[in-house]
Amino acid sequence: LLVRNVMTIETHTTEYLIVGSGAVGMAFADTILTETDASIVIVDKHHKPGGHWNVAYPFVTLHQPSAFYGVSSRELSKGCKDEIGLNKGLNELATGAEVSAYFDNVMREQFLPTGRVKYFPMSDYKGDGNFESILTGQKHHVDVTIKTVDCTYLKTTVPSTHIPNFDVSDGVRFMPLNDLPKIQTPPAGYVIVGGGKTGIDAILFLLENGANPEHITWIMPRDAWLLDRQNTQPTEEFFTSSIGAQANQMEAIANSTSINDMFWRLEASGVFLRIDKNVWPSMFHGATVSKMELAELQRVQNVIRMGRVIAISENKITLQEGEIDTTPGHIHVDCSASAISNLSMKPIFAKGLITPQTVRSYQPVFSAAFIAHVEAAYPNDDVKNKICNVVPLPNTDIDWLRLTAAFLINQHIWSKDEGLRKWLLNNRLDGFSKLVRSVKEDDNEKLMILKRMRDNGQTAMAKLQGYLAAIEQGQTV
C-alpha cells in the first residue's frame, strides 16, 4: 500500500521579502540589516548567493575597481594595485571566483548569524509571497509586513544560459565564451559574435593566451564608446584622473555646440575611448577598459561591421548586410547576450513593493545600498521616489545623455540633504565623496579641478536638457 506524502504549505512572517540574492539583493539586505532592526526573508533560485556570478565565465573579472563592489559593510578590495597584466598600475579587479566566495561569506558570516535573516536558496519564487523548493517541491508562503523587494526586475542574462537569436546549423562549432578554457586542440580560427563587454573579454582572453590576432574574426554589429578605467580609480593618487575626468565631462558638455561635437570633446578630453578612430560608435553600455586592453583589442584587424548575425552554417555566416565565409574548423563564440535584458523603468518605491534600479550611472550595487538607506531613513514613498530618480540603463550613444542628465538631477538633490551627504561620505561603495572631501585648502591643482566641475555643472545640465528636448521633437542636433 503506497501512502502519498502530502506536504503542507510552510508559512513565514517577515518585514522584508527580498527576491534574489545577487549583488543587488545582497547590497540591499546589508544596508537594511545595518540601519534597521527589520527581519528579512531572502529567496533565490541559485544554490548560493551571488546571482549571475554563479554561472559566469571562468575568466571574468569586475570591470571597475573592487572597492566599488559588494556590500557596504564588508570590503572586497585587498587594497592593492595590479602589478602585472593589462590592468597593471590600476586598482585590482576581483575575479569571478573571488566575488562568488565574497557573497557566500557575507551570507554565512554576517547575515545568518544575526538571526534576522531566513535564506532559501534553490527556490523558485512564484509571486504574491509564494515560493517553492526546487529540490523538494516544498511550498512556502511569506506574509510580508513592510515590503517585497524585487531584485530580479533588471533580468541579468549571462552567456552560459543565453539562447542566440540567430540560426546555428548542425556541424557548426558554436559555444558560449564559458567554454573557451575547455578547448583541447587549435581550431582553424575564432569567430567572436558580439561587440559588447563579453566580446571584449573573449578577445582579450584569446590574445592573453597567445592566440594570433590574424586568426580572430570579430563580428561587431555596433561599435561602442568605452570608458577609460583609469578614470574610475577611487584612491587619492588618481584624483587628477578620476575627478579630473568628471570635470572634463562637465566642460565638454557645457562647451559643445552639437551632440556629435560633445562626443568629440568627451573623447578628446579622455572621458571616452573607442576601438577604431575611423568608426563613429552608436552603442554605449558603460563598458570600461584600460588603455593597455584597448591597444590589445586594436590588434584584431578582421572586424566585421555588417550588422547582426542572422544565421551560421558550416561554410557561411549570414549577416544583416552581407555574408562572410567560415569553415567547419572554426570555433564560433557566442558573446551576443545582453547583460541587462530589461531596460524599461518604473518607480522604485510603490505600495508594498521596492523595485531596485540604478540611481547612479554604472553602479547597480551602490544604487541598491542607497535605495535601502532611503527606505530606512525617509517617511513615505513619494519622498523616497523624489530622492531616487531612476537613472536609465544605456543601450545607444544617445542614452548616455539620458543617464547623465538623470544622474545630475539626483546628485543635485542629494547635495542639498545633509543626511545624504553624510551617508555618502561614510559609505565605502561611494568612493568619490571621500576623494573630494580629502582635498586640502592649499592644494591648488585639485581645487582648480573642483572649480571647473562646479563652474560648468549648470551649463552642462542645460545643454543636455536642450539636446534631449530637441531629440524628442525629432530635430537634428
C-alpha positions in Angstrom: 0.0 0.0 0.0 1.5 3.3 -1.1 0.9 6.3 1.2 1.2 9.6 -0.6 3.0 12.3 1.4 1.1 15.5 1.1 3.1 18.5 2.1 1.6 21.4 3.9 2.5 24.9 3.0 5.1 26.3 5.3 4.4 29.9 6.3 6.7 32.7 7.4 6.3 36.2 8.6 8.9 38.9 7.8 9.2 42.6 7.4 11.1 42.5 4.1 10.9 39.7 1.5 13.9 40.0 -0.9 13.6 38.1 -4.2 17.1 37.4 -5.5 20.4 37.1 -3.6 22.5 38.5 -6.4 24.7 41.5 -5.9 21.7 43.9 -5.8 19.8 41.8 -3.3 22.8 41.3 -1.0 23.7 45.0 -1.1 20.1 46.0 -0.2 19.8 43.4 2.6 23.2 44.5 4.1 22.0 48.1 4.5 18.6 47.1 5.9 20.4 44.9 8.5 22.9 47.6 9.4 20.5 50.5 9.6 17.3 48.9 11.0 16.1 46.0 13.2 14.0 44.5 10.5 13.6 40.8 9.7 14.3 39.6 6.2 13.5 36.5 4.1 15.7 36.0 1.0 14.6 33.7 -1.8 16.8 32.7 -4.7 17.0 30.1 -7.4 20.7 29.5 -7.1 22.4 27.3 -4.6 24.4 30.1 -3.0 24.4 33.9 -3.1 25.8 36.0 -5.9 23.2 35.6 -8.7 24.8 35.6 -12.1 28.3 35.2 -10.6 27.3 31.5 -10.0 27.2 30.9 -13.8 29.7 33.5 -15.0 32.5 32.5 -17.4 35.7 31.3 -15.5 38.0 34.2 -16.5 35.5 37.0 -15.8 36.6 39.9 -13.6 35.0 43.1 -12.4 35.1 46.0 -14.9 35.8 48.6 -12.3 37.9 48.5 -9.1 36.8 46.1 -6.4 36.5 49.0 -4.0 33.2 49.9 -5.7 31.6 46.5 -5.4 30.0 44.2 -2.9 28.0 45.2 0.2 28.6 48.4 2.2 29.7 46.7 5.4 32.5 44.5 4.1 35.5 45.3 1.9 36.0 43.3 -1.2 39.2 45.1 -2.3 42.5 43.9 -0.9 43.8 47.5 -1.2 46.4 46.8 -3.8 47.2 47.5 -7.4 47.7 45.0 -10.1 51.4 44.6 -10.8 51.1 42.5 -14.0 48.7 42.1 -16.9 46.6 44.5 -18.8 45.3 46.3 -15.7 48.8 46.9 -14.5 49.2 50.1 -12.3 45.4 50.3 -11.5 43.5 49.1 -8.5 42.8 45.4 -8.6 39.7 43.8 -10.2 38.3 40.9 -8.3 37.9 37.7 -10.2 34.5 35.9 -10.6 35.7 33.3 -8.1 36.6 36.0 -5.5 33.3 37.7 -5.9 31.3 34.5 -5.6 33.3 33.5 -2.4 32.8 37.0 -1.0 29.0 36.9 -1.2 28.9 33.4 0.2 31.0 34.6 3.2 28.8 37.7 3.7 25.7 35.4 3.9 27.3 32.8 6.2 29.4 35.1 8.4 27.3 38.2 8.6 23.6 37.8 7.5 22.6 34.5 9.0 24.3 34.9 12.4 22.1 38.0 13.1 19.1 35.7 13.5 17.1 38.2 11.5 17.6 36.6 8.1 16.0 33.4 6.7 17.6 32.3 3.4 16.0 29.9 1.0 18.4 29.0 -1.9 17.3 26.8 -4.8 13.8 28.1 -4.5 11.5 29.3 -7.3 9.6 32.4 -6.5 6.0 32.3 -7.8 4.8 35.8 -6.8 2.5 37.1 -4.1 4.7 35.8 -1.3 4.8 32.2 -2.6 7.8 30.2 -3.4 8.7 26.5 -3.9 11.8 24.5 -3.2 13.4 23.3 -6.5 14.8 20.2 -4.7 11.9 19.0 -2.6 8.8 20.7 -4.0 8.0 22.1 -0.6 5.7 25.1 -0.9 6.2 28.2 1.2 4.2 31.4 1.8 5.6 34.6 3.3 3.4 37.2 5.0 5.3 40.5 4.4 4.5 43.2 6.9 6.5 46.0 5.1 7.6 45.4 1.6 8.7 42.9 -1.0 11.9 43.8 -2.8 12.1 42.5 -6.4 15.8 42.2 -7.2 15.1 40.3 -10.4 13.5 43.2 -12.3 16.6 44.1 -14.4 16.8 40.5 -15.7 20.5 39.9 -15.8 21.5 37.4 -18.6 24.7 35.5 -18.9 26.4 33.8 -21.9 26.2 30.2 -20.4 22.3 30.3 -20.4 21.8 32.6 -23.4 19.9 31.3 -26.4 21.1 33.1 -29.5 18.5 34.9 -31.6 20.0 33.5 -34.9 20.1 30.1 -36.5 23.1 27.8 -36.0 23.3 24.8 -38.3 24.3 21.3 -37.2 28.0 20.8 -37.6 28.9 24.4 -36.6 31.4 24.6 -33.7 29.5 27.0 -31.5 30.0 27.7 -27.8 29.5 30.4 -25.1 32.7 32.0 -24.0 32.4 30.0 -20.8 33.8 27.0 -22.8 36.9 28.8 -24.2 39.2 27.4 -21.5 38.0 23.9 -22.3 39.4 23.9 -25.9 41.7 20.9 -26.4 43.1 21.4 -29.9 43.8 24.5 -32.0 40.9 25.4 -34.3 41.2 26.9 -37.8 40.3 30.2 -36.3 38.0 32.0 -33.9 34.8 34.0 -34.7 33.6 36.2 -31.9 30.0 37.2 -32.2 29.2 40.4 -30.3 30.8 43.8 -29.8 30.0 44.4 -26.1 31.9 43.8 -23.0 31.6 40.0 -23.3 33.1 40.1 -26.8 35.9 42.3 -25.4 36.6 39.8 -22.7 36.7 36.9 -25.2 39.1 38.7 -27.4 41.4 39.6 -24.5 41.3 36.1 -23.2 42.5 34.7 -26.6 45.2 37.3 -27.0 46.5 37.0 -23.5 46.8 33.2 -24.0 48.8 33.6 -27.2 46.2 33.5 -30.0 47.3 35.1 -33.2 45.1 38.2 -33.8 45.1 37.3 -37.6 43.2 34.1 -36.6 40.4 36.1 -34.9 37.3 37.4 -36.7 35.3 39.9 -34.6 31.7 40.4 -35.7 30.8 43.8 -34.3 27.2 44.8 -35.2 27.8 48.2 -33.4 30.9 50.0 -32.3 30.8 51.3 -28.7 32.0 54.3 -26.8 34.1 52.9 -23.9 35.2 54.3 -20.6 38.8 54.6 -19.5 39.3 52.6 -16.3 42.0 55.0 -15.1 39.2 57.5 -14.6 37.3 55.2 -12.2 40.0 54.8 -9.6 38.9 55.8 -6.0 42.3 56.4 -4.4 44.0 59.7 -3.9 46.9 59.2 -6.3 44.3 59.0 -9.1 42.5 62.2 -8.2 43.6 64.0 -11.4 42.3 61.1 -13.5 39.0 60.3 -11.7 37.8 63.7 -10.5 39.6 65.3 -13.4 37.5 63.2 -15.8 34.3 64.4 -14.2 35.5 68.0 -14.6 36.4 67.3 -18.2 33.0 65.7 -18.8 31.2 68.8 -17.5 33.4 71.1 -19.6 32.9 69.0 -22.7 29.1 69.1 -22.4 29.0 72.8 -21.5 31.2 73.9 -24.4 29.6 71.7 -27.0 27.7 73.0 -30.0 26.0 69.7 -31.0 25.7 66.1 -29.8 28.5 65.0 -32.2 30.7 67.9 -31.1 30.0 66.8 -27.4 31.2 63.3 -28.1 34.3 64.6 -30.0 35.1 66.7 -26.9 34.5 63.8 -24.5 36.9 61.7 -26.5 39.5 64.4 -26.8 39.5 65.1 -23.1 39.9 61.4 -22.3 36.4 60.6 -20.9 35.6 58.3 -23.8 37.7 55.8 -25.8 36.8 53.8 -29.0 38.4 50.9 -30.7 38.6 52.4 -34.2 39.1 56.1 -34.8 37.6 55.8 -38.3 34.2 54.4 -37.0 31.7 56.6 -35.1 30.2 54.5 -32.3 26.4 54.2 -31.9 26.4 52.0 -28.8 27.1 52.8 -25.2 26.8 50.1 -22.5 29.2 51.7 -20.0 32.0 49.1 -20.7 35.2 50.0 -19.1 38.7 49.1 -20.4 42.3 50.1 -19.6 44.4 51.7 -22.3 46.5 48.5 -22.5 43.4 46.5 -23.1 42.4 48.9 -25.8 45.7 48.5 -27.5 45.3 44.7 -27.5 41.8 44.9 -28.9 43.2 47.1 -31.8 45.5 44.3 -32.8 42.4 42.4 -34.2 42.1 43.8 -37.7 39.4 41.4 -39.1 36.4 43.3 -37.7 33.1 42.6 -39.5 30.7 45.5 -39.4 27.7 44.1 -41.4 25.0 44.3 -38.7 23.8 41.4 -36.6 24.2 37.7 -37.4 21.1 36.1 -39.0 22.5 32.5 -39.4 25.7 30.5 -39.2 26.2 27.4 -41.4 29.3 25.3 -41.8 30.7 27.5 -44.5 28.9 30.8 -44.3 27.8 33.4 -41.9 24.8 35.5 -43.0 24.5 39.0 -41.5 22.0 41.8 -42.0 24.2 43.5 -44.6 26.1 40.6 -46.2 27.8 37.3 -45.9 31.3 36.1 -44.8 33.0 32.7 -45.2 33.7 30.4 -42.3 34.7 26.7 -42.1 33.8 23.7 -40.0 37.2 24.0 -38.3 36.4 27.5 -36.9 35.1 28.0 -33.4 32.2 30.4 -33.1 31.9 32.1 -29.7 28.6 33.5 -28.7 29.0 36.9 -27.0 25.7 38.3 -28.1 23.9 38.1 -24.7 22.9 41.4 -23.3 24.0 41.8 -19.6 20.7 43.5 -18.8 17.7 42.5 -20.8 15.1 44.8 -19.2 15.7 48.4 -20.0 12.2 49.7 -19.0 11.8 51.8 -15.9 9.2 52.0 -13.2 9.0 53.9 -9.8 11.4 52.3 -7.3 9.0 52.7 -4.4 5.4 51.6 -4.5 2.8 50.3 -2.0 4.2 47.1 -0.6 7.0 46.9 -3.2 10.5 48.1 -3.9 12.0 47.6 -7.4 15.7 48.4 -7.2 17.1 50.1 -10.3 20.2 52.3 -10.9 20.1 55.7 -9.2 23.8 56.4 -10.1 25.4 55.7 -13.5 27.0 52.3 -14.0 26.6 51.3 -10.3 23.7 49.0 -9.6 25.2 47.7 -6.3 25.8 51.2 -4.9 22.3 52.0 -6.0 20.8 49.1 -4.1 22.5 50.1 -0.9 21.5 53.7 -1.4 17.8 52.7 -2.0 17.9 50.6 1.2 19.2 53.6 3.1 16.4 55.8 1.7 13.8 53.2 2.6 15.1 53.1 6.2 15.5 56.8 6.7 12.7 58.6 4.9 9.0 58.7 5.6 6.9 57.9 2.6 7.1 56.6 -1.0 6.6 60.0 -2.6 9.6 61.5 -0.8 11.7 58.4 -1.5 10.9 58.4 -5.2 11.9 62.1 -5.4 15.3 61.2 -3.9 15.7 58.1 -6.1 15.0 59.1 -9.6 15.8 56.1 -11.9 19.0 56.6 -14.0 18.2 54.7 -17.2 20.4 51.9 -18.3 22.1 52.7 -21.6 22.0 51.0 -25.0 22.7 53.7 -27.6 25.1 56.7 -27.6 22.0 59.0 -27.1 21.2 57.0 -23.9 24.4 58.4 -22.4 22.7 61.8 -22.5 19.7 60.5 -20.7 21.6 58.7 -18.0 23.9 61.6 -17.4 21.1 64.1 -17.1 19.2 61.8 -14.7 22.2 61.3 -12.5 23.0 65.0 -12.4 19.4 65.6 -11.1 19.9 63.0 -8.4 23.3 64.4 -7.5 21.8 67.9 -7.1 19.0 66.6 -4.9 21.5 64.6 -2.7 23.8 67.6 -2.3 21.0 69.6 -0.7 20.4 66.9 2.0 22.8 66.9 4.9 21.9 63.4 6.0 22.5 62.0 2.5 25.8 63.9 2.2 27.0 62.3 5.4 25.8 58.8 4.4 27.6 59.1 1.0 30.8 60.3 2.7 30.8 57.3 5.0 29.7 54.6 2.6 32.5 52.6 1.0 30.6 52.0 -2.2 30.5 55.7 -3.0 34.3 56.2 -3.3 34.4 59.7 -4.8 32.8 61.6 -2.0 35.8 60.9 0.3 38.2 61.7 -2.6 36.6 65.2 -3.0 36.4 65.8 0.8 40.1 64.9 1.1 41.3 68.0 -0.8 43.3 70.4 1.3 42.9 74.1 1.3 46.4 74.7 -0.1 46.1 72.1 -2.9 45.6 74.5 -5.8 45.7 71.9 -8.6 42.9 69.8 -7.1 40.9 72.9 -6.1 41.0 74.1 -9.7 39.7 70.7 -10.9 36.8 71.0 -8.5 36.2 74.6 -9.6 36.0 73.5 -13.3 33.4 70.9 -12.3 31.3 73.4 -10.4 31.6 76.2 -12.9 30.4 74.0 -15.8 27.7 72.0 -14.0 24.7 74.1 -14.6 25.6 74.9 -18.2 26.2 71.2 -18.9 22.8 70.3 -17.4 21.1 72.9 -19.5 22.9 71.6 -22.7 21.8 68.0 -22.0 18.2 69.0 -21.4 18.2 71.1 -24.6 19.7 68.2 -26.7 17.2 65.8 -25.2 14.2 68.1 -25.8 15.3 68.6 -29.4 15.6 64.8 -29.9 12.1 64.4 -28.5 10.8 66.8 -31.1 12.6 65.0 -33.9 15.2 67.7 -34.6 18.8 67.0 -35.6 21.2 68.3 -33.0 
